[in-house]
Amino acid sequence: MQGAQGEEDFAALLDQATSAGHLPDPWQVVRPDLRDANRANSDLYIRALRSRLFSLGYTDDKELKLGDLTPVLSAAILRFQSEARLKPDGWAGPDTKQRLQQLVSFEEEQDPEGWDIDEDPGDLPAVQRAAYLRLYTLGFMDWEDDAQALARQPSCDPVSNPVAREALRAFLALAQKLGLVAAAPAPVLSVPVLRLLFGHDAMIRALATRPDFIADDDNQKFIDAIGRVELWLLDYDVKLAGGDNTHYRLAASPRAAAGTQRVDAVQDALSDLRQRFPKANLPGPSGGFLIFGRSLKFSSQFFALTNSLNNAHEEDAANEAEVEDQILAAASSKADSEDIIGRLNELASRVWDGFKRLWGFLKRLVKAATIAIKDQVWRIARFISARARGAFEFVLKAIEIVHRGSVYLRSRVFPASSPDVAILAFGRDFDVSFFVSQAAAFEDVRFIVDKDAEETHFFVAASRILSALVGIILEVVKIVASNIAGWFLLLLALSRIAGRIKDLVEAVGSIDADSLKTFDTRDAALFSNPVR
Amino acid sequence: MASFKETFAKIEAAIGDLTSLEVTTYKGTINIKKTIDAKPADNKELDFSDILKQLTVDGADIQLVASTLSRLDGDTTAFIDKNASAAELTAHAQLLDSANAKRNALIQVIEAAVSGVVKR
């Protein structure tokens, strides 16, 4: 059957991507410890989560080096949930992830009114931490003073924390000067103040039109800080919040001293931008430029460029069939195909590296990386960036379910069985043998039967996912003939899977999270997480 | 390490004869605790046929409560012991429902695959 061949091809592609590290290994051994039943199972996800919690001061840097869910990280998740008015269940699911994204991300969820927090957001300790982090990163704290680091603050509320209050006051004065607000409001974390503080795009837009503001001595620390943020968002390897941006790289000439040369990452990044976007007229040379008699790194042209990258092509992704057609058309010429493959391979290694940048950052990367190349490629990249990551998380869950569901297809005794009550066994092809002990209380028997019914939901869910996979397999096989890079096909498949699995996720989401725990510790890791 | 290939192969291998489904409920005295406890420690799957074999060896008292054979074409043959309690029959019926749901779900997967091929 063609489908079987497709299935094999698809499985081989998935296996290849897994072994290459493009996809996490869904069979990675996790400790079957039901006390940690809510563990996040994706290493990538955990790393991103840990990075976000570290940014907000919920963990220390030692924790950053670890790859697995630790008791410290679990405690940090609980504390964050508690301080962000989320259900404190230790399960870092979509709600927790979204709230972290709202608070830490620079480019997404910039309006606190959209954060869906019932009470005044400024009253939440997690929001206060996020505001502190934002003020610190934007240069309103003393980066040299360790006592001002976020992790050292017992409270980040500007009402009780004088450092936070002064920083917020300074920010609001600057916001007024920049024209973001007519009169500086009081230094409390009201919704309008939070909107100013988290309104990153508004700041960039304003800076793009204010060379005088950029040249003002009083604003230099802020300009340097926000300029670094913009470079960081464009995936340049610069340090934020006053970090040392000197790094070393191999010298172009082997005769150079020690074979390496010192490089200022900010200057290096600006130099690269000048080359890549010549029409942006970024002032140079690389050592800075003179404006109003001062030597500056960042210019209004720079902020105009980043603003345009941010706003380019904001419309929703085209429908999948259209994008696919464009991919195939673009790949029909060898030169275009090679260009696409080259660009996308370059992108691939970064797509799944969630450590430094999570999803929102990737969008900018994609824009920056593809703005100057062919329109088709940009559309492809945009399509991937919009869908693939979300789909990937679905796929992890789908794999869990498929794998768990396949357990039913083995001849085995249902784990809840007990010789004193009843033994429930499944044969191949779903035949059932049920042996009830003469001495058993009926409610105990009933428990086993009900548990079987509950797990039947999972099998049905698994089958539906499998249906989705089969459909995708067939489509992937169809595209394979066009000879585009294999990993890219995977991304396409993943992005397509999102829509197909959406209804499934809704169906499974109705099942209570606790019911996903299994009786058998050997399988505990597979269904220890709620599927949403 | 498991792989996607193995997983798909496992599922494919498990799909054998879906045309009939049999649910059987027994009642009796079970004296096989040793067997049940020992095998998971060896990390082996339990096999119901082993259990039945041991029951026979031990001369356990077993009786058939209900047996239902359901065919894909809709034909269903049921055996029900006249002494079976309502609770036992309810449990049996629920197991039959679950088993049917699973079989039907898998059949839908196959249908999806076939229709996908046809569309190509």
Interface residues (C-beta under 8 A of the other chain):
Chain A: M1 Q2 G3 A4 E7 E8 F10 A11 A12 L14 D15 T18 D25 W27 I399 V402 H403 S406 Y408 L409 R410 S411 R412 V413 S417 P419 D420 I423 L424 A425 G427 R428 D429 F430 D431 V432 S433 F434 F435 V436 S437 Q438 A439 F442 V445 R446 V449 D450 D452 A453 T456 F459 V460 A462 S463 R464 L466 S467 V470 G471 L474 K478 R522
Chain B: M1 A2 S3 F4 K5 T7 F8 K10 I11 E12 A14 I15 G16 D17 L18 S20 L21 E22 V23 T24 T25 Y26 K27 G28 T29 I30 N31 I32 K33 I36 P40 N43 E45 L46 D47 F48 I51 L52 D61 I62 V65 A87 E88 A91 H92 Q94 L95 L96 D97 S98 A99 A101 K102 R103 A105 L106 Q108 V109 A112 A113 V114 G116 V117 K119 R120
